[in-house]
Amino acid sequence: MDLSNLTNVPGARHRTKRVGRGCGSGMGKTSTRGHKGQNARKGHKQKLGFEGGQMPLVRRLPKRGFNNAQFRVASFGVNVATLEKLFEAGDEVTVQTLAAKGLHDPKRPKIKILATGDLTKKLTVKVPVSAAAKAKIEAAGGTVA
């Protein structure tokens, strides 16, 4: 079997609806638009959520909650287990060294070291860390600046 003998299953393809091509087609005269009215006119497009002049559902319901999405600064988390894999004992962990190892995402400017995993190497960390991660780094003999 190859691409030259592939075919569609019966019923997979439909002929396009050719409206306004005479009464014999079954879609002549009003061309499936019904009689008169707003929807029968050419160039008619309704706004999304438009309900014919009635107050739309979106405006009938009360506003609730708070959304801070446009002002949120997304942080990029790096786990202690990742530091264990990628850094040698005595290394310094900075934004530049994380970027060199491919861990820093420039779209997320904030970086934070998180406590998932174990750390046995002595590292000097110069990026923000969580409280639990700080405890693990210091327990391994490292320092957090």
N, C-alpha and C positions, 0 to 999 in steps of 0.2 A: 504494500500500500504506500502511495506517495501523494504529493499534493495535486498531481494531475488528475487523479480519479476520485477526489473528494466531492461529495454532493450534499446539498441540504436535504434534511428529512422532509417528507411531504407535509405541507402546511406551515413550514417555517417562514416562508416568504409570502408577502401579501402584495397584491397590486395596489398602486397608489390610488386614492380616491380622486377621480377627475370630476369636479363639480362644475355645474353650469354648462354642460355639453348636451343639452336637449332633454326633453321629457322621457325619451326612451331609456336614458341612462339611469333613471330613478333619482337623479340628483340634479334635475334641471330647474327651471323657473326661479325659485328662491335660493337655490344652491345650498341647501341644508341649514339655512339661517332662520327659518320660520318667517312669519309675516311682520313686517314693519318693526318699529321699536329700536332701542339703543343698540342692541346686539346685531341688528340686521344691516347697520350702516357700515360703509367702508372705512378703513383706518381706525376702527374702534378697538381700543385696548383699555381694559379697566386696570386701575391701580390694584396692587396686591392687597387683599383684605377688604376691597370695596364691596359694600352691601347695598348698592342701589340708593344711597342717600341715608339709609338707616345708620344710626351710630354703630360703628364697627365693634366687633367683639373685643378687640385689643384695647379700645378706649372705654368700653363698658366695665371692664374688670379693673379693680383697684391696683395701684402700683404697690409692690411689696419688696422689701429687702434692700440690699446695698450691693453695688457692683463696682469693684475697684480695679477691674481687669486692665484698663488702659494705663493705669499708673503703676501697676505691679512691676517690680524688678525681679525677674526670675533668677534664682541662684542655682549654681551648678554644684552638686554634691559629689565629693570624692571620698570613698570609704577608706578606712585604715587598712583593710585587707589589700586594697589596690596599691597603697604605698608600700606595703610589705613585699609585694611582687615586683614592683618597678624600681624601687630605690635600694641602694646598697647601704650598709651600716655606716653612719657618720655623714651621710649626704644632707644637704640643705634643701628643704622643700619650700620653694617660692612660686609665685605666679609664672615666672619665666621657665623654671624647671618643669612645672606641670604642663605648660604649653609645648615645651620641647618633647615631652613624652606623649603628647597627643591627648592629654586629659582636659585641657582647657578649651571650652567652647566660647569663641569670641562673641557669639550672640547672647550669651548669658554672662555679663561682666562680673557678677558676684560669685565667689568661690567659697565653699565651706568644707572643712574636713569633718566627716561623720564617723561614728563609732562602730559601724558594722565590720565584723571580722576581728582577727587578732594581730598584734604587732609584737615582734621580738627584736627588731633592729633599733639601734639608737639613732634617732633623726632629729634635726633641728628644723622646726616647722615655723614658717614666717607668713602664714595665711590664717584667716579666721578659722577657729575650730569650735566644735560643740563641747560642752562640759564633759560628757562621757568620753569623747575622743581625746581630750586633754589629759584625762586621768589615765587612759591607755598608753599614750605617748610618754608620759612621765613615769609610768610603771615600767616601761621598757628601757628607761634611762635617757630618754630624749628630752628636749626642751621645746617650749612653745614661746615664741617671741611676740 
